[in-house]
Amino acid sequence: MKLFFISDIHGSLFYLKKSLEEFKKEKADYIIILGDQLYHGARNPLPIDYNPKEVAQLLNEFSDRIIAVRGNCDSEVDEMVLEFPIMSTYSTILYNGRRLFLTHGHIYNENNLPKLKEGDAIIYGHTHIPKLEKKGNTYIINPGSITFPKENNPNSYGILENNTFKIKDFQGNVFKEMELI
C-alpha cells in the first residue's frame, strides 16, 4: 500500500491542485490529510487562489480515498461541506506491524507524544516544517506544508511505501527520506 500525506492546505486551490497532480503521478492508494483543510487562520496571509468552497468540492472528488484529522483551523461547519470526516483529533492506521498515529500537531506532537509502542510513528503537520527522525523508539514525521512552508523549505508532501517515508517537493524530488525499520 502506498500512502500520500499532505498537511496545511489552508484553502489554497492552487496548492491543492498541485498536490493532487502529485498524488496521481505517485499512484498512491490513500490521501492522508493532517489538518487545516479549508481556512487560512488568523496568523497566515491569504494563500494563492484562496477558495475554501472549491477546495471542498475538489477534495470531495477524492472522498473515498481520504483519511483526515482536524487541524486547529478546522471547525464543525467545515464537515458540513466535506464528504469525509475531519473532526477527530487523531486517527490510527496499522501499517506493516506498526501503528501510525495521525494528528495535526497542535495537541499531540514530538513534545507531547501519545502512548506509542516501540517502532510506532506519530505523523503530524501544524509546524509547516518537514521532519523525519527517530526519537527513542518512536518515529517523528512531518511532511511539511503544501501551502505555507517555513524555514526556507519547499512546498512538500510525504509518501510512505515499502516501509520508507519520503518527503518530496512538487517536482517529485526527494529531500528527506527514512526507512522505518
N, C-alpha and C positions, 0 to 999 in steps of 0.2 A: 504494500500500500504506500502511496506517495501523498504526503500532506503538504499543503501550501498555506503558509502563515502570513497574515498581514495585521497591522495594527494602526490605529490612529488615522482613519480616513478623514475625519473631521469635515464631512460634507463636500469634499472635493471630487466632482465628477471627473475632472481631468486626470487626477492621480488614480482614481478607482479604475477608469478605463485602461490606463497603463498597466495596472496590477492585473486586471483580468486578461489582458493580452498575454502577460507572462504566465498566468495560470493555464491558459490554453496551450501555450508553447511547451510548458512543463508537463502537460498531460497528467496533472495531479488528480487524485480521486476526490479530495475534500478541500474546502477552503475553511481555515480556522481564522476567525476574526477576533482579535484580542481587545475589543472595546473601542469606544469613541467612533461610532459609525457615522452619525449624521451631523453633529454640531461641532462648531469650532472652539467653543469655550471662551470665557472672558479673557484668558491670558494669551490667546492666539490671535493673530491677524486673520482677516478673511482669506481663506485659501483660494488658489487659482480655480476658476469655474465653480464657485461655491453654489451648490444647488442640492440641498438635502432631499427635496422631493424626487428629483431624477436619480439621485444616488440610491434612494429606497427602491425605486422602480427597477433599476439595473440590478441591484442586489437580489431582488425578488425573483429575477430570471434564473438565479442560481440557488434558490432557497432549499432545494432538495440535497444540495451538497455543502451547505454551510453549517458550521458549528460556531456559535458566537457566545461571548460573555459581555457583561455590562461594564462599560467604562465610566469614569467619573463625569463625562459629558453626556451620557445617555440617560434617558428617562422613560417612564412607563408610556408616555404618549408616543414615543418612537416605535414601540412594539405594535401600536395600532396600525402603522403603515407598512411594517415589515412582515413578511410571511414566514418568519422563523423566530424562535425565542431568543431574546437578548438580555433578559433581566436577571440572570443568575450571576452571582459574584464570581463563581468559578465553575468549571466543568472538568471532567476527567475522561481521559482516553487511555485505554490499555493498549500498549504498543510493544510487541515483541518482549513480553515478560516484565515490562516496567510501566509505571503509572506516569502519564503526562498530566500535570496539574496546570490547567489553563486558566489564566486570570488576567485582569487588566494591569494590575501592579500598584494601584493606589491603596489597596488594603494589604494583600499578600505580595511580597517581593523578596529580594535577597536579604533584606534586613528584617523581615517579618515572615519567615518561612512557615508554611503549614507543616503538619507532621507528615513526613515522607520517609519511605524506607530506602535503604541503600540502592543506588542506581536509578532512582526516580528523578524526574525533572520538573522544575517549575518553568513555565513558559509564559511570559508576560510582555506587555507593551508599556504604555504610560510615560516612560522617560524619554522616548524618541531616540534612544541611543542603543545601537546594536551591541549585543553581548553574547559571548559563548565561553563559559568557563565551568570548571568543576570546583565546588566549594564543599570540602569534606567529601561526602559520598553522594552529593546531590548536584545535578546539572542545573546551572542557571542560564537561561536562554531568553534573549530578547531580540526579535527580528528587526528592531528599529521602527521607523515610521515611514509610511508611504507618502505622507503629505508634508510633514514638518520635521525633517531630520535635524538633529542637533549635533554640536561639536564637530562640524565640518564633515559629517558622514553623508553618504548619498541617500536618496530615497531608496528604501530597501524592503525586501520581503524574505521569508525563510522557506526552506524546503527540507523536509525530513523524508529520507528514503534509505532503505537498507542500513538502518542504524547510524546514518551520517546526517548531521544537521549542517546545512549550508545557508549562509546569508548572502544574498545577491543584490546587485543593483538592477535597474530596469533594462540594462543591456544584457543581462544574464551573466555578468561577471561575478564570480565568487570572490568575496573579500574577507570572509571568515568561514571556517569550516572546523567541525569537530566530530569525531566518531564517538558515539555513545556506547561504551564497552561495559 
